[in-house]
Amino acid sequence: MTGHGRPELKDVDRRLYGDLPCIDATTAAARIDTDATVLTSGFGSVGYPKRVPLALADSDRALSLTVVSSGNVGDEIDVELVESGAIERRFTYQSSAVARAATNGREIAFSDRNASSLGDEVQYGGMVDPDVAIVEAIAVGEDWFIPSTSIGQVPAFVEAADELLVEVNDRQPLELQALHDVYRPEAPPNRSPIPLTDPGDRIGTPYVTFDPEKLVGVVETDRADSTYSFREPTDDDLAIAANLGDFLTEEVRRCSAFDDAVHLQFGVGSLGNALMGELSSLEFGDRDVVYFGELIQDGLLDMLDAGRLESASATSLALTDDGQERLFADVERYAQDVVLRPADVSNHPGLIDRFGVIGVNSAIEFDIYGNVNSTHVGGKRMINGVGGSADFNRNALITVCALPSTHDGGEISRVVPMAFHVDHTEHDVDVFVTEQGVADVRGCSPVERAELIIEECAHPSFEPRLREYLDSVRGQDNHIPHDVERAVKWSR
């Protein structure tokens, strides 16, 4: 230990330090007002509080909570607490069928936000008036704690909240401290550039600090995370990976920005995980391959173990049970190459730009003019949330949207005439990849984009109808020709 009793890297060898207000989960839950605004840790379904949300769900009080998390959390919040009727308003990403149904039924007032800016919006933007932050940690002292398997916007949340509850999880190994690099940007307008020049470098500390007057309770728990389940790669996934690989090989050869290193980001999910695994076989010559994104998935561990990745920087360990067990068994080795940092660093627009990231994200659908819908089926039914995809799509040097060309056994085209909900506009996406091929639309006019997307990305079952739609509107005196009534029929 050094000054103020705070740990340096690898100093922590027990869970509790100092004179702490240790209480049980029921007592902690009772301290929370019935209409409180609660900020929680958690990102990528890991690193979220578990015992206190369950105690809130079991409470006999009539609760109407506002719950804010940096990313998706586990069943204790997005199933049990939702089903109890305790949540009135929710920010910003949900991933369970229960939470999704409550969102679409408007039983919960749900507001979707970008991952990178959420901390500032909570702390400075007037989005909410936070009462209490509930966070998961592997160890805690009188004015510090070490996060567990994710960080997200926790440092900003802790600063913004009036009170702090810390769940110390015995299930998470103390060695996780070696992964964390907590850096807090200054408050505007005195915010300096983040001094990170290499994603593998460390510029912060392994712990989050807080005003000791805020700490109202420490709760001990041993509950496991709600880890991911990734399906086996499909034939379409493998074809998408092969098409993406061909594009990346040629682009890395063509563009001088990649002469020394290639910085990659992949969106969360089974396709993203499959792409990571398949791309581990790509030959990038003697260039360093670096991951700069928001989530560490199993495919990245494969790339690290194969010696195909120089380093990986993210804000969450979004792993399967097997992946988490694999990392936990050898944390210190992985910590030589893996860094976890707050989401306002991992998703920072300036850093994405600085490193020249190639961002690869999926979506629900995209239209023939290059607009992408990541969140709403049929333009109206929310699935999960936008997450960090907008951070990377807007700021990456090259932005790729990768997805199968059809859904529901080939019955539904994911290439449509017009997207009726747009998360990422035509201005923010450069390349579209499906199992059919690659449409590089950089420099194209709207009609040229449409021709290329239909030719390269649409499924043969739908290509004639899409081409007929474009032919029927191309005679209009409009920059982006459309027949809205006809386009609506595709979204029904």
C-alpha positions as CSV (number, residue, x, y, z in Angstrom):
1,M,0.0,0.0,0.0
2,T,1.0,3.6,-0.7
3,G,-0.4,7.0,0.2
4,H,-3.9,7.2,1.6
5,G,-4.0,3.4,1.9
6,R,-4.7,3.0,-1.8
7,P,-3.3,0.0,-3.6
8,E,-0.8,-0.1,-6.4
9,L,-0.9,-2.8,-9.0
10,K,-0.9,-6.3,-7.5
11,D,-0.8,-5.1,-3.9
12,V,-4.3,-6.3,-3.0
13,D,-4.4,-9.6,-1.3
14,R,-7.8,-9.5,0.6
15,R,-11.3,-8.2,0.0
16,L,-11.9,-5.6,2.7
17,Y,-9.5,-2.8,3.9
18,G,-10.2,-0.4,6.8
19,D,-13.2,0.4,8.9
20,L,-16.0,-0.3,6.5
21,P,-19.8,-0.2,6.9
22,C,-20.5,-3.9,6.2
23,I,-24.2,-4.6,5.9
24,D,-26.4,-7.3,4.3
25,A,-28.2,-6.8,1.0
26,T,-31.7,-6.4,2.6
27,T,-30.4,-3.6,4.8
28,A,-28.7,-2.0,1.8
29,A,-31.8,-2.2,-0.3
30,A,-33.9,-0.6,2.5
31,R,-31.6,2.5,2.4
32,I,-32.6,3.2,-1.2
33,D,-35.6,5.5,-1.5
34,T,-38.6,4.1,-3.3
35,D,-38.3,6.6,-6.2
36,A,-34.4,6.8,-6.3
37,T,-32.3,7.2,-9.3
38,V,-29.8,4.2,-9.2
39,L,-26.6,4.1,-11.1
40,T,-25.2,0.6,-11.5
41,S,-22.0,-1.0,-12.7
42,G,-22.1,-3.6,-15.5
43,F,-21.2,-3.8,-19.1
44,G,-21.4,-6.7,-21.5
45,S,-23.6,-8.7,-18.9
46,V,-20.7,-8.8,-16.4
47,G,-19.4,-6.8,-13.5
48,Y,-22.9,-5.7,-12.3
49,P,-24.3,-5.7,-8.7
50,K,-26.4,-8.8,-7.9
51,R,-27.4,-9.1,-4.2
52,V,-28.8,-5.6,-3.8
53,P,-30.9,-5.7,-6.9
54,L,-32.4,-9.0,-5.9
55,A,-33.1,-7.6,-2.4
56,L,-34.9,-4.7,-4.1
57,A,-36.9,-7.1,-6.2
58,D,-37.9,-9.0,-3.1
59,S,-38.9,-5.8,-1.2
60,D,-42.5,-5.3,-0.2
61,R,-42.2,-1.6,-0.9
62,A,-43.8,0.0,-3.9
63,L,-40.7,1.0,-5.9
64,S,-40.5,3.3,-8.9
65,L,-36.8,3.4,-9.6
66,T,-34.8,5.0,-12.4
67,V,-32.0,2.6,-13.2
68,V,-29.0,3.7,-15.3
69,S,-26.3,1.3,-16.4
70,S,-23.4,1.7,-18.8
71,G,-24.3,-1.3,-20.9
72,N,-26.2,-4.6,-20.5
73,V,-26.5,-6.3,-17.2
74,G,-27.6,-9.7,-15.9
75,D,-30.8,-11.3,-14.9
76,E,-30.8,-9.9,-11.4
77,I,-31.6,-6.5,-12.8
78,D,-33.0,-7.0,-16.3
79,V,-35.3,-9.9,-15.3
80,E,-35.9,-10.1,-11.5
81,L,-36.0,-6.4,-10.8
82,V,-38.0,-5.7,-14.0
83,E,-40.5,-8.5,-13.2
84,S,-41.0,-7.1,-9.7
85,G,-42.3,-3.9,-11.2
86,A,-39.7,-1.8,-9.4
87,I,-38.2,-0.1,-12.5
88,E,-40.1,2.9,-13.9
89,R,-37.4,4.4,-16.1
90,R,-34.3,2.7,-17.6
91,F,-31.1,3.9,-19.3
92,T,-29.4,2.8,-21.6
93,Y,-29.1,-0.7,-22.8
94,Q,-31.1,-3.9,-22.0
95,S,-30.7,-7.4,-23.3
96,S,-33.2,-9.7,-21.7
97,A,-36.5,-10.7,-23.3
98,V,-38.3,-9.5,-20.1
99,A,-36.8,-6.1,-20.2
100,R,-37.4,-5.9,-24.0
101,A,-41.1,-6.7,-23.5
102,A,-41.4,-4.1,-20.8
103,T,-39.7,-1.5,-23.0
104,N,-41.9,-2.2,-26.0
105,G,-45.0,-2.3,-23.9
106,R,-43.9,1.0,-22.4
107,E,-44.2,-0.4,-18.9
108,I,-40.7,1.0,-18.5
109,A,-39.8,4.4,-20.0
110,F,-36.6,3.5,-21.8
111,S,-34.1,6.0,-23.2
112,D,-31.2,4.8,-25.4
113,R,-27.9,6.6,-25.3
114,N,-24.4,6.2,-26.8
115,A,-21.9,4.4,-24.6
116,S,-19.1,7.0,-24.7
117,S,-21.1,10.0,-23.7
118,L,-23.3,8.5,-20.9
119,G,-20.9,9.4,-18.1
120,D,-20.8,13.0,-19.0
121,E,-24.6,13.1,-19.6
122,V,-25.1,11.7,-16.1
123,Q,-22.5,13.9,-14.4
124,Y,-22.9,17.2,-16.2
125,G,-25.7,16.9,-18.7
126,G,-28.8,17.0,-16.5
127,M,-30.1,13.7,-17.8
128,V,-30.8,12.4,-14.3
129,D,-30.4,13.5,-10.7
130,P,-28.5,10.4,-9.3
131,D,-29.1,9.3,-5.7
132,V,-27.0,6.2,-5.3
133,A,-24.4,4.2,-7.2
134,I,-24.3,0.4,-6.7
135,V,-21.2,-1.2,-8.0
136,E,-19.4,-4.6,-8.0
137,A,-15.8,-4.8,-6.8
138,I,-13.2,-7.4,-6.1
139,A,-11.9,-5.4,-3.1
140,V,-12.8,-2.2,-1.3
141,G,-11.1,0.3,1.1
142,E,-12.4,3.4,2.9
143,D,-12.0,5.6,-0.2
144,W,-11.3,3.2,-3.1
145,F,-12.4,0.0,-4.8
146,I,-11.2,-2.2,-7.6
147,P,-13.8,-3.1,-10.2
148,S,-14.5,-6.7,-11.2
149,T,-15.1,-7.9,-14.8
150,S,-16.2,-4.6,-16.3
151,I,-15.7,-0.9,-15.8
152,G,-18.0,1.0,-18.1
153,Q,-19.0,4.5,-16.8
154,V,-18.5,3.5,-13.1
155,P,-15.9,6.3,-12.2
156,A,-18.3,8.9,-13.5
157,F,-21.3,7.3,-11.8
158,V,-19.5,7.2,-8.5
159,E,-18.5,10.9,-8.7
160,A,-22.1,11.9,-9.7
161,A,-24.0,9.9,-7.1
162,D,-24.8,11.2,-3.6
163,E,-24.3,7.8,-2.0
164,L,-22.3,4.6,-2.8
165,L,-23.0,0.9,-2.1
166,V,-20.3,-1.6,-3.0
167,E,-20.9,-5.3,-3.5
168,V,-17.6,-7.2,-3.0
169,N,-17.8,-10.4,-5.0
170,D,-15.7,-13.3,-3.7
171,R,-16.4,-15.2,-6.9
172,Q,-14.2,-12.8,-8.9
173,P,-10.4,-13.4,-8.5
174,L,-8.3,-10.7,-6.9
175,E,-5.9,-11.0,-9.8
176,L,-8.4,-9.0,-12.0
177,Q,-6.7,-5.9,-10.5
178,A,-3.9,-6.5,-13.0
179,L,-6.2,-5.7,-15.9
180,H,-7.6,-2.4,-14.8
181,D,-6.4,1.0,-16.0
182,V,-8.8,3.6,-14.5
183,Y,-8.3,7.1,-15.9
184,R,-10.7,10.0,-15.3
185,P,-10.8,12.9,-17.9
186,E,-11.0,16.3,-16.3
187,A,-14.3,18.2,-16.2
188,P,-15.1,20.5,-19.2
189,P,-14.1,23.1,-20.2
190,N,-10.6,22.2,-18.8
191,R,-10.5,18.7,-20.3
192,S,-7.1,17.8,-21.7
193,P,-6.5,15.2,-24.4
194,I,-6.3,11.7,-23.0
195,P,-2.6,10.9,-22.9
196,L,-2.9,7.4,-24.4
197,T,-0.5,6.8,-27.4
198,D,-0.7,3.0,-27.6
199,P,-3.8,0.9,-26.6
200,G,-1.5,-1.4,-24.6
201,D,-0.1,1.4,-22.4
202,R,-1.5,2.2,-19.0
203,I,-2.2,5.8,-17.9
204,G,-4.3,5.3,-14.7
205,T,-4.6,3.2,-11.6
206,P,-6.2,-0.3,-10.8
207,Y,-8.8,1.3,-8.6
208,V,-11.6,3.9,-8.5
209,T,-11.5,6.5,-5.8
210,F,-14.4,8.1,-4.1
211,D,-15.3,10.5,-1.3
212,P,-15.4,8.3,1.9
213,E,-18.5,10.2,3.1
214,K,-20.5,8.7,0.2
215,L,-19.9,5.1,1.3
216,V,-23.1,3.9,3.0
217,G,-22.6,0.1,2.8
218,V,-20.5,-2.8,1.7
219,V,-22.3,-6.0,0.8
220,E,-20.5,-9.3,0.4
221,T,-21.6,-11.7,-2.4
222,D,-20.4,-14.7,-4.3
223,R,-22.9,-14.7,-7.3
224,A,-21.5,-15.4,-10.7
225,D,-22.0,-13.1,-13.7
226,S,-24.6,-13.8,-16.4
227,T,-22.0,-14.7,-19.0
228,Y,-22.5,-14.8,-22.8
229,S,-23.6,-17.8,-24.9
230,F,-22.2,-17.7,-28.4
231,R,-23.7,-20.0,-31.0
232,E,-21.4,-22.0,-33.3
233,P,-20.5,-20.1,-36.5
234,T,-23.0,-20.7,-39.3
235,D,-22.1,-21.1,-43.0
236,D,-23.2,-17.5,-43.5
237,D,-21.0,-16.3,-40.6
238,L,-18.0,-18.1,-42.2
239,A,-18.8,-16.6,-45.6
240,I,-19.1,-13.1,-44.1
241,A,-15.7,-13.6,-42.4
242,A,-14.1,-14.7,-45.6
243,N,-15.5,-11.7,-47.5
244,L,-14.4,-9.4,-44.7
245,G,-11.0,-11.0,-44.7
246,D,-10.6,-10.4,-48.4
247,F,-11.5,-6.8,-48.0
248,L,-9.2,-6.2,-45.0
249,T,-6.3,-7.9,-46.7
250,E,-6.6,-5.6,-49.7
251,E,-7.3,-2.5,-47.7
252,V,-4.3,-3.0,-45.4
253,R,-2.1,-3.4,-48.5
254,R,-3.6,-0.3,-50.1
255,C,-3.8,2.3,-47.3
256,S,-0.6,3.8,-45.8
257,A,-2.3,4.3,-42.5
258,F,-1.9,0.6,-41.9
259,D,1.8,0.3,-42.8
260,D,2.9,-0.3,-39.2
261,A,-0.2,-1.5,-37.3
262,V,-3.9,-2.5,-37.8
263,H,-6.3,-1.5,-35.1
264,L,-9.6,-3.4,-35.1
265,Q,-12.9,-3.3,-33.2
266,F,-15.7,-5.8,-33.4
267,G,-19.3,-5.5,-32.1
268,V,-20.6,-7.9,-29.4
269,G,-22.4,-11.0,-30.4
270,S,-22.1,-14.4,-32.0
271,L,-21.2,-12.9,-35.4
272,G,-18.6,-10.6,-34.0
273,N,-17.1,-13.4,-32.0
274,A,-17.0,-15.6,-35.1
275,L,-15.4,-12.9,-37.1
276,M,-12.6,-12.5,-34.5
277,G,-12.0,-16.3,-34.6
278,E,-11.9,-16.6,-38.3
279,L,-9.8,-13.5,-38.9
280,S,-7.1,-14.8,-36.6
281,S,-5.8,-16.7,-39.7
282,L,-5.4,-13.5,-41.8
283,E,-1.9,-12.5,-42.8
284,F,-1.1,-8.9,-42.0
285,G,2.6,-9.3,-42.7
286,D,4.8,-7.9,-40.0
287,R,2.2,-5.3,-38.9
288,D,1.1,-5.2,-35.3
289,V,-2.6,-6.2,-34.9
290,V,-4.2,-4.4,-32.0
291,Y,-7.8,-4.5,-30.7
292,F,-9.2,-1.2,-29.5
293,G,-12.9,-1.6,-28.7
294,E,-15.4,-2.0,-25.8
295,L,-15.6,-5.8,-25.3
296,I,-13.2,-8.7,-24.9
297,Q,-14.9,-11.8,-26.3
298,D,-13.7,-15.4,-26.5
299,G,-12.5,-14.9,-30.1
300,L,-10.0,-12.3,-28.8
301,L,-8.6,-14.8,-26.3
302,D,-8.1,-17.2,-29.2
303,M,-6.2,-14.5,-31.1
304,L,-4.0,-13.7,-28.1
305,D,-3.3,-17.3,-27.5
306,A,-2.3,-17.8,-31.1
307,G,0.1,-14.9,-30.9
308,R,-2.0,-13.0,-33.5
309,L,-2.7,-9.9,-31.4
310,E,-0.3,-7.4,-29.9
311,S,-2.7,-6.1,-27.3
312,A,-6.4,-5.7,-26.5
313,S,-8.0,-2.6,-24.9
314,A,-11.7,-2.7,-23.8
315,T,-14.1,-1.9,-20.9
316,S,-15.6,-5.3,-20.3
317,L,-14.8,-9.1,-20.3
318,A,-17.9,-10.2,-22.2
319,L,-16.9,-13.9,-22.2
320,T,-18.7,-17.2,-22.1
321,D,-18.5,-19.4,-19.0
322,D,-15.6,-21.2,-20.7
323,G,-13.9,-18.0,-21.7
324,Q,-14.3,-16.5,-18.2
325,E,-12.9,-19.7,-16.6
326,R,-10.0,-19.7,-19.1
327,L,-9.1,-16.0,-18.3
328,F,-9.6,-16.4,-14.5
329,A,-7.2,-19.4,-14.6
330,D,-4.4,-17.3,-16.0
331,V,-5.3,-13.6,-15.4
332,E,-1.7,-12.4,-14.9
333,R,-0.6,-13.8,-18.3
334,Y,-3.5,-12.2,-20.1
335,A,-2.9,-8.9,-18.2
336,Q,0.4,-8.6,-20.1
337,D,-1.7,-7.9,-23.2
338,V,-5.3,-7.0,-22.0
339,V,-6.3,-3.7,-20.5
340,L,-9.8,-2.7,-19.1
341,R,-10.5,1.0,-18.9
342,P,-13.6,3.2,-18.4
343,A,-16.0,3.5,-21.4
344,D,-15.3,7.2,-21.8
345,V,-11.8,6.1,-22.7
346,S,-12.4,2.8,-24.5
347,N,-15.1,4.4,-26.7
348,H,-13.6,7.9,-26.8
349,P,-14.1,9.5,-30.3
350,G,-10.7,11.1,-30.2
351,L,-8.9,7.8,-29.5
352,I,-10.8,5.9,-32.1
353,D,-9.7,8.6,-34.6
354,R,-6.1,8.7,-33.2
355,F,-5.6,5.0,-33.7
356,G,-7.2,4.8,-37.1
357,V,-9.5,2.0,-36.0
358,I,-11.3,-0.3,-38.5
359,G,-14.7,-0.7,-36.8
360,V,-16.8,-3.8,-37.6
361,N,-20.3,-3.8,-36.3
362,S,-23.5,-5.7,-37.1
363,A,-27.1,-4.4,-37.3
364,I,-30.7,-5.5,-37.8
365,E,-30.8,-4.2,-41.4
366,F,-29.5,-1.6,-43.8
367,D,-31.1,0.1,-46.7
368,I,-30.0,0.4,-50.3
369,Y,-28.7,3.9,-49.7
370,G,-26.5,2.9,-46.8
371,N,-28.5,3.9,-43.7
372,V,-28.2,1.4,-40.9
373,N,-30.8,0.3,-38.3
374,S,-29.2,-1.3,-35.2
375,T,-32.0,-1.2,-32.7
376,H,-35.7,-1.4,-33.9
377,V,-37.4,-4.2,-35.9
378,G,-39.8,-2.7,-38.4
379,G,-38.7,0.7,-37.3
380,K,-40.7,0.4,-34.1
381,R,-39.9,-2.6,-31.8
382,M,-36.8,-2.1,-29.7
383,I,-34.3,-5.0,-29.4
384,N,-31.4,-4.0,-27.1
385,G,-30.0,-0.6,-27.7
386,V,-27.3,1.2,-29.7
387,G,-24.5,0.6,-27.3
388,G,-21.1,1.7,-28.5
389,S,-21.7,1.1,-32.2
390,A,-22.3,4.8,-32.9
391,D,-19.1,5.7,-31.2
392,F,-17.1,3.5,-33.6
393,N,-19.2,3.9,-36.7
394,R,-19.0,7.7,-36.6
395,N,-15.3,7.9,-35.6
396,A,-13.5,4.9,-37.1
397,L,-11.1,5.4,-40.1
398,I,-13.0,2.7,-41.9
399,T,-16.5,1.6,-40.8
400,V,-17.9,-1.8,-41.8
401,C,-21.4,-3.1,-41.3
402,A,-21.4,-6.9,-41.5
403,L,-24.5,-9.1,-41.3
404,P,-26.3,-11.9,-43.1
405,S,-28.4,-10.8,-46.0
406,T,-31.5,-12.5,-44.7
407,H,-33.2,-13.4,-41.5
408,D,-35.8,-15.9,-40.3
409,G,-34.6,-18.8,-42.5
410,G,-34.3,-16.6,-45.6
411,E,-37.8,-15.3,-45.4
412,I,-36.9,-11.7,-44.5
413,S,-34.4,-9.5,-46.4
414,R,-32.0,-7.5,-44.2
415,V,-31.2,-5.3,-47.2
416,V,-34.3,-3.1,-47.6
417,P,-35.4,-0.2,-49.8
418,M,-35.7,2.2,-46.8
419,A,-34.8,1.9,-43.1
420,F,-37.6,3.4,-41.1
421,H,-35.4,3.7,-38.0
422,V,-31.8,4.9,-38.6
423,D,-29.1,4.7,-36.0
424,H,-26.2,5.2,-38.4
425,T,-26.7,7.4,-41.4
426,E,-25.3,6.9,-44.9
427,H,-22.5,9.4,-43.9
428,D,-21.1,7.1,-41.2
429,V,-20.7,3.7,-42.9
430,D,-18.1,2.9,-45.6
431,V,-18.4,-0.8,-46.3
432,F,-21.2,-3.3,-46.2
433,V,-20.5,-7.1,-46.0
434,T,-22.9,-10.0,-46.2
435,E,-22.3,-13.6,-47.1
436,Q,-23.0,-12.5,-50.7
437,G,-20.2,-10.1,-51.0
438,V,-18.7,-6.7,-50.2
439,A,-20.0,-3.2,-51.2
440,D,-17.4,-0.5,-50.7
441,V,-19.5,2.6,-51.1
442,R,-16.9,5.2,-50.3
443,G,-17.2,8.1,-52.8
444,C,-20.5,6.9,-54.3
445,S,-23.6,9.0,-54.9
446,P,-26.8,7.6,-53.3
447,V,-28.0,5.9,-56.5
448,E,-24.5,4.5,-57.1
449,R,-24.5,3.2,-53.4
450,A,-27.9,1.5,-54.1
451,E,-26.7,-0.2,-57.2
452,L,-23.6,-1.5,-55.5
453,I,-25.3,-2.7,-52.3
454,I,-28.0,-4.5,-54.3
455,E,-25.4,-6.1,-56.6
456,E,-22.9,-7.2,-53.9
457,C,-24.9,-7.7,-50.7
458,A,-28.5,-8.6,-51.4
459,H,-29.6,-12.2,-51.3
460,P,-30.5,-13.7,-54.8
461,S,-34.1,-14.2,-53.5
462,F,-34.6,-10.5,-53.0
463,E,-32.1,-8.9,-55.4
464,P,-34.7,-8.7,-58.3
465,R,-37.3,-7.0,-56.2
466,L,-34.7,-4.5,-54.8
467,R,-33.4,-3.8,-58.3
468,E,-37.0,-3.3,-59.6
469,Y,-37.7,-0.9,-56.8
470,L,-34.6,1.1,-57.6
471,D,-35.4,1.1,-61.3
472,S,-38.9,2.3,-60.6
473,V,-37.7,5.4,-58.6
474,R,-34.4,6.3,-60.3
475,G,-36.3,8.5,-62.8
476,Q,-37.3,11.0,-60.1
477,D,-35.7,14.4,-59.9
478,N,-34.5,13.7,-56.4
479,H,-31.1,13.2,-54.9
480,I,-32.3,10.1,-53.0
481,P,-35.3,8.7,-55.0
482,H,-37.9,6.8,-53.0
483,D,-41.5,5.5,-53.1
484,V,-42.3,5.6,-49.5
485,E,-45.6,3.7,-49.8
486,R,-43.8,0.8,-51.5
487,A,-40.9,0.9,-49.1
488,V,-43.3,0.6,-46.1
489,K,-44.5,-2.8,-47.3
490,W,-41.0,-4.2,-46.7
491,S,-41.1,-3.2,-43.0
492,R,-44.4,-5.0,-42.2
